Each structure stands twice: as structure tokens, then as C-alpha cells.
């Protein structure tokens, strides 16, 4: 019997850790649960058992660029992806929005040729108005299967009349305990330095969602780490989980390293590189505590049993924190008074303030993202 030809599309190959992790986990899950022959729409991803639509020799910086070369590269890659597939899957992230894209008309055209559409591990919205929501609802009516990653998206799908195709799932990163690396966790023993992971993010502070001031939370964190250092040796890994030259975090991470060193705190820059997300998973798992503005820095820490705090700058951060029952003291919000890290970091290092939903319970839901699809194999 011919294997199901499945192509996964997302923001893969754009030098973003979370998006590349989706690509790796989607292709592994498609092999495991669908017995499919998966393909990545984008450049090759390390540890993804799949062909890709971009040649390995093609420079990643060209594919992810904002100019004509980048746009043409992504268009050609997508055209190759839908040319010979049975199922085209939007795999992971905040991809179901009203944002205009060349992909939507191409996907609808592919449906006319017999390609089935699906989305797994995605969020829906938010939308600026009812017109945008209606347009997305009409688009999703052409899908065969939709697995959303948070309760807010499930309610939106229900309001759109999509109950018959919608599965209430979770984030794709929850597949890590099943399909990802077996990490040993932090190696800090008696007298060893405390390893703190920090993942900044170049988010907007002037949007509709009330985001905390980047400068303010970073100053609070530096002060709390300097205080912690007086009691025990501290080493900080500052991750830039998005290395895109325009939208990424490299400059923020390097600046934070410099400021920490000025305060006498040992710090090192840990960039995401080589489209190898599982290597970064290992690096996050080696931390004793993670403070992350990047959503998937927080999610991976949670799934690797690393205590964490999240910078709540976007509805997707709030949605995840709500879904796992994260303590309010571990959410850095715009209206938070005082230094949120002063009490929280010592509490986390002491093993306190665990999320209400255990990592095991959350991860237990992950296989259903794929097993509830129409193409799943027993």
C-alpha cells in the first residue's frame, strides 16, 4: 500500500527555534501515527525524517530574507510542496489568522485537485473584527481536520461551526517526551553554579495586548540575579531562540549578556543555529530555571521538568499559562507591581509553585493530535 504523501507547512527555515521544532515533531509524528511519507515545505531540518522542498545546498539566509529572492524562494518551495501530496498540513503555531498570504489561494486551488487540508497544533486568531473572523471561518470550512492547541481557539472554532472537524489538542511541543530526545536534566550538584536560562524576545509593546516593558523586566531580572549571586554562584545562558536578522533576538541577547557581566554575573550567549531544534531542547533542559519571553522557551522548559517563568506579552502566552494552571506569580505581566523575580526565582529553585497540570498529564494528550486525524493508523 502506498504511504500517505503528507506535506507540512509553517514558518520552517526562518531561523526560529519553535517553528523548526514543529517541523521536526510533525514529520516524526506523521511517520509514527499516520505511516506517512512526510515532507517539509522549506529548508531541511536536522532530525526531521523527511524530504524537504528546498535543496540542502540552498543558503538558508536567502530563503528567509525579506526581499524578492526570499519571497520567490518561499513561493517555489510551497508550490513544490503541494504538487505531489495527498494531505497538506499547517503544522504548528499562530498560523490561522486573517493575514494575507500567497499560501491561502494556492491551498484552495490544491483542494480542487484533490489535496486534503489539515492543521495541527495551531492557534486561531485573534481577529481585529468580525469580517476577519468570517473570512478565516470560510477558509477553514475547506479543511478536513483541525487540531487546536488552546481552549480559546477551541471556543473560536466552535463559534465558527467547525465542531465536526475540530480536535481540542495541545501544543505540538508536548510530543517531545514521546518523540524527542531523552534529556538528563540539569547537572547542578552540591556547590555547582545555578544555571539560569533566559530567552528574550523582540516583541511589540504598543499593540492591543498589554505587554510588559522589556527594559523594565530585564532590569528587574538582572537585579534579582545579582542578589542571588551573593548567596550562590550563578551562570546565565541567554538564548536567542529566533535568529532572523530582522525579527530575531540576537542583539537583545548579546546586550543582556553584557549587562549581566557588568553586574558581575557570569553569562553566555546561546544562539539557535543550524536548524537543529533538538540541540536547543537539550540546552534548555540543562538549566535549573528558565525565564522566557519566547513561548517555546517556556513550553520546552515545562516539558523537560525545568521550573520556569513566562513573560506574558501575547495572548498565546496567556493561553498556555492558563491551560497548564501556571501560578500567577510566575507570569510577568504589564500590570505586575514590584520585582516579579525576587520571590519567584528562590521559590522555583526550592521546587515550589508547580503548575496545576503536570507535565505528564499535558504530554499524555499529545499523540491524540495525530491519532484523532482521519488518516491515523492503528
C-alpha positions in Angstrom: 0.0 0.0 0.0 1.3 3.4 -1.0 2.3 5.6 2.0 0.2 8.8 2.5 2.1 11.7 1.0 2.0 14.4 3.6 3.5 17.9 3.3 3.9 20.1 6.4 3.9 23.8 6.0 4.7 26.5 8.6 7.3 29.1 9.3 10.0 26.5 9.0 13.5 27.5 7.9 13.2 31.1 9.2 15.7 30.5 11.9 13.1 30.3 14.7 13.5 27.6 17.3 9.8 27.0 18.0 8.8 26.8 14.4 11.6 24.4 13.4 10.7 22.3 16.4 7.2 22.0 15.0 8.6 20.7 11.7 10.7 18.0 13.3 7.9 16.8 15.6 5.3 16.9 12.8 7.3 14.7 10.5 8.2 12.2 13.2 4.5 12.0 14.3 3.3 11.6 10.7 5.6 8.6 10.3 4.6 7.1 13.7 0.8 7.7 13.7 -0.1 8.0 10.0 2.5 5.7 8.5 3.0 8.6 6.1 5.9 9.7 3.9 6.3 13.3 5.2 7.8 16.3 3.5 8.9 19.6 4.9 7.8 22.7 2.9 11.0 24.6 3.5 14.7 24.0 4.0 16.0 20.7 5.6 15.6 20.4 9.3 18.1 18.5 11.4 16.5 15.4 13.0 13.4 15.6 10.7 12.9 12.2 9.0 11.6 13.9 5.8 12.4 15.2 2.5 12.4 19.0 2.0 11.3 21.3 -0.8 14.4 23.4 -0.7 17.8 21.9 -1.7 20.3 21.3 1.1 22.8 23.5 -0.7 20.5 26.5 -0.9 21.5 29.2 1.5 19.0 29.5 4.4 19.6 33.3 4.6 18.2 33.6 1.1 15.1 31.5 1.9 14.3 33.6 5.0 15.2 37.0 3.6 12.6 39.8 3.2 13.4 40.8 -0.3 12.4 39.4 -3.7 14.7 36.4 -3.5 13.2 35.3 -0.2 9.6 35.7 -1.4 10.4 33.8 -4.6 12.1 31.1 -2.7 9.2 30.6 -0.4 6.7 30.6 -3.3 8.6 28.0 -5.2 9.1 25.9 -2.1 5.3 25.9 -1.4 4.5 25.2 -5.0 6.7 22.1 -4.8 5.1 21.0 -1.6 1.6 21.0 -2.8 2.4 19.5 -6.2 2.6 15.8 -5.2 1.0 15.4 -1.8 -2.3 13.8 -0.6 -2.6 15.9 2.5 -1.2 19.4 3.1 -0.9 20.2 6.9 -0.4 23.5 8.5 1.9 22.3 11.3 2.1 24.4 14.5 2.0 28.0 15.6 -0.2 31.1 15.3 -0.9 30.4 11.6 -4.7 30.6 11.4 -5.1 34.4 11.1 -6.6 36.9 8.7 -3.1 37.9 7.5 -2.9 38.0 3.7 -0.7 35.3 2.2 0.0 33.7 -1.2 -0.5 30.4 0.5 -4.2 30.6 1.0 -5.3 30.8 -2.7 -2.7 28.1 -3.5 -4.1 25.8 -0.8 -7.7 26.3 -2.0 -6.6 25.6 -5.6 -5.0 22.4 -4.4 -8.3 21.3 -2.8 -9.8 21.4 -6.3 -7.2 19.0 -7.4 -8.0 16.5 -4.6 -5.5 17.6 -1.9 -6.9 17.4 1.6 -6.2 20.3 4.1 -5.5 20.0 7.8 -3.9 21.9 10.6 -2.4 20.5 13.8 -1.1 22.2 17.0 -2.3 25.7 15.9 -4.0 28.7 17.4 -6.8 30.6 15.8 -6.9 34.4 15.8 -7.1 36.8 17.5 -9.0 38.9 15.0 -9.4 42.6 14.6 -13.1 42.4 13.7 -16.0 40.2 12.7 -15.1 40.5 9.0 -11.6 39.0 9.5 -13.1 36.2 11.6 -15.7 35.4 8.9 -13.0 35.2 6.3 -11.0 32.7 8.3 -14.1 30.7 9.0 -14.8 30.4 5.3 -11.2 29.3 4.7 -11.3 26.6 7.5 -14.6 25.2 6.1 -12.4 23.6 3.4 -10.3 21.7 5.9 -10.7 18.0 6.7 -9.1 18.2 10.2 -8.2 20.9 12.7 -6.4 20.3 16.0 -6.1 23.4 18.1 -3.6 23.9 20.9 -5.6 26.0 23.4 -9.1 26.4 24.9 -9.6 29.9 23.4 -9.0 28.5 19.9 -11.4 25.6 20.5 -14.1 28.0 21.5 -13.5 30.1 18.4 -13.6 27.0 16.2 -16.9 26.0 17.8 -18.3 29.5 17.2 -17.3 29.2 13.6 -19.3 26.0 13.2 -16.3 23.8 12.9 -17.1 21.3 15.7 -17.2 18.3 13.3 -13.5 18.7 12.3 -12.1 20.2 15.4 -10.0 18.4 18.0 -9.1 20.0 21.3 -5.4 19.3 21.5 -2.3 21.0 22.9 0.9 22.4 21.7 3.0 20.2 19.3 6.0 20.5 21.7 4.1 18.2 24.0 5.2 15.4 21.7 8.8 15.9 22.9 8.6 13.3 25.8 7.4 10.7 23.2 9.2 11.6 20.0 12.0 13.9 21.1 15.4 13.4 22.8 15.8 11.8 26.2 17.4 14.6 28.2 19.0 14.0 31.6 18.0 17.4 33.0 20.2 19.9 35.0 23.6 18.6 36.1 23.9 21.0 39.0 25.1 19.2 42.1 26.0 20.4 45.6 28.1 23.5 45.2 27.7 23.7 41.4 26.7 27.0 39.9 22.9 27.6 39.4 22.2 27.7 35.7 19.5 30.1 34.7 18.3 30.2 31.1 16.8 33.5 29.8 15.2 33.9 26.4 14.3 37.5 25.4 12.0 38.4 22.6 11.7 41.4 20.3 8.0 41.8 20.8 6.0 45.0 20.3 4.9 47.0 23.3 2.4 49.2 21.6 -0.1 46.6 20.4 -3.6 45.9 21.6 -2.4 43.3 24.1 -0.9 44.8 27.2 2.8 43.7 27.1 5.2 44.3 29.9 8.1 46.7 29.3 11.1 44.8 28.0 13.5 47.2 29.7 11.7 47.0 33.0 11.5 43.2 33.3 15.1 42.8 32.2 16.3 45.4 34.8 14.3 43.5 37.5 15.7 40.2 36.4 19.3 41.5 36.5 18.8 42.9 40.0 17.3 39.5 41.2 20.2 37.5 39.6 22.7 39.9 41.2 21.1 39.3 44.6 21.0 35.5 44.0 24.7 35.6 43.1 25.6 36.9 46.6 24.3 33.6 48.0 25.4 31.1 45.4 27.4 31.1 42.2 25.1 31.8 39.2 25.7 31.1 35.5 23.2 32.6 33.0 22.6 31.2 29.5 21.0 33.9 27.3 19.2 32.2 24.4 18.3 33.9 21.2 15.7 31.5 20.1 14.9 33.5 16.9 18.0 34.3 14.8 16.1 36.0 12.0 18.2 39.1 11.1 15.1 41.4 11.2 12.7 39.9 13.7 15.2 37.9 15.8 16.6 38.3 19.3 20.4 38.2 18.7 21.0 41.8 19.6 18.8 41.7 22.6 20.5 38.6 23.9 24.0 40.0 23.4 23.1 43.2 25.1 21.6 41.3 28.1 24.8 39.3 28.4 26.9 42.5 28.5 24.6 44.0 31.2 24.8 40.8 33.3 28.5 40.7 33.1 28.7 44.4 34.1 26.8 43.3 37.3 29.3 40.5 37.9 27.0 37.7 36.8 28.6 35.1 34.6 26.6 35.0 31.3 27.0 33.4 27.9 25.1 33.9 24.6 23.4 30.7 23.3 22.2 31.3 19.7 19.8 29.0 17.9 21.8 27.7 14.9 21.9 25.1 12.2 18.2 24.4 12.1 18.8 21.9 14.9 16.0 22.4 17.4 16.6 19.3 19.4 20.1 20.6 20.3 18.5 23.7 21.8 16.0 21.5 23.7 19.0 19.8 25.4 20.5 23.2 26.3 17.2 24.4 27.8 16.8 21.1 29.7 20.3 21.6 31.3 19.0 24.8 33.1 17.8 24.8 36.7 15.3 27.6 35.9 14.2 29.2 32.7 12.8 32.7 32.3 11.4 33.1 28.8 9.6 35.7 26.7 9.7 33.2 23.8 6.7 30.9 24.2 8.5 27.8 23.2 11.4 28.5 25.6 8.7 28.3 28.4 6.9 25.3 26.9 10.0 23.2 26.4 11.2 24.0 29.9 7.8 22.8 31.2 8.0 19.6 29.2 11.6 18.9 30.3 10.6 19.4 34.0 12.6 22.6 34.3 10.9 25.3 36.6 10.1 28.4 34.5 8.6 31.9 34.4 6.9 33.3 31.3 6.9 36.9 30.0 3.2 37.4 29.2 3.4 39.6 26.1 0.8 37.9 23.8 -2.5 36.0 24.1 -0.7 32.8 23.2 1.5 33.1 26.3 -1.6 33.7 28.5 -3.4 30.8 26.8 -0.6 28.3 27.5 -0.2 29.6 31.1 -4.0 29.2 31.6 -4.1 25.7 30.1 -1.4 24.3 32.5 -2.5 26.3 35.5 0.7 28.3 35.9 0.8 30.2 39.2 0.1 34.0 38.8 3.5 34.8 40.5 5.3 33.1 37.6 3.7 35.3 34.9 5.4 38.6 34.2 2.5 40.9 33.1 2.2 44.5 32.2 0.3 45.3 35.4 2.7 43.4 37.8 4.0 45.7 40.6 7.4 45.3 42.1 10.2 42.9 41.1 8.4 39.7 40.0 11.7 37.7 40.1 12.8 38.4 43.7 10.5 35.9 45.3 9.8 33.6 42.4 13.3 32.6 41.5 14.2 31.3 45.0 10.8 29.6 45.2 11.4 27.8 41.9 14.9 26.7 42.9 13.3 25.3 46.0 10.9 23.2 43.9 7.8 25.2 44.8 4.9 26.6 42.7 4.5 23.7 40.3 1.9 24.1 37.5 -1.5 22.7 38.3 -1.4 20.4 35.3 1.6 18.0 35.4 3.9 17.7 32.5 2.9 14.0 32.2 -0.8 14.8 32.0 -0.2 17.5 29.4 2.0 15.3 27.3 -0.4 12.4 27.5 -2.8 14.4 25.3 -0.2 15.0 22.5 -0.5 11.7 20.5 -4.2 12.4 20.0 -3.3 15.4 17.9 -2.3 12.9 15.2 -4.3 9.8 16.3 -7.6 11.6 16.0 -7.0 12.6 12.4 -8.9 10.8 9.6 -5.6 9.3 8.3 -4.4 7.8 11.6 -3.4 4.2 11.6 -4.0 1.8 14.4 
